[in-house]
Amino acid sequence: MREMTERDKKLRLLYGAAFLVLMAVETLIALYVHDRVIRPYVGDMLVVLVVYCFVRIFVPVKVRLMPFYVFLFAACVEVLQYFDLVTLLGLSGSRFARIVLGSVFDVKDLACYAVGCLFLCVWERAVRRKICK
């Protein structure tokens, strides 16, 4: 296992701050935005950014396929919605569980997750180029 560098610590703080901000935005969208664009599409795109930033707090080193792994995780959660996971877990009465785990399968959500992960790939490439200059 490698030694954590000062750069790793800074990255953890950066991703931690990004996670908190994005999580707050996601929560505000879930609770207060009831439209046909922001909540269903932007919210789903942002959720993969939230998960990515959370993971990067603990894994500050670049993992080339991390956006793909985040997409797979999001896709698995979406497929579990098809099987009504919230009800299977006995949490159908919990608004929080329905918001976090979701309750309706939609193929469009998978497309939003893919767009979010593509954004992550572009973002990481741009950040790496700027850092490596």
Disulfide bonds with the S-S distance in Angstrom:
none
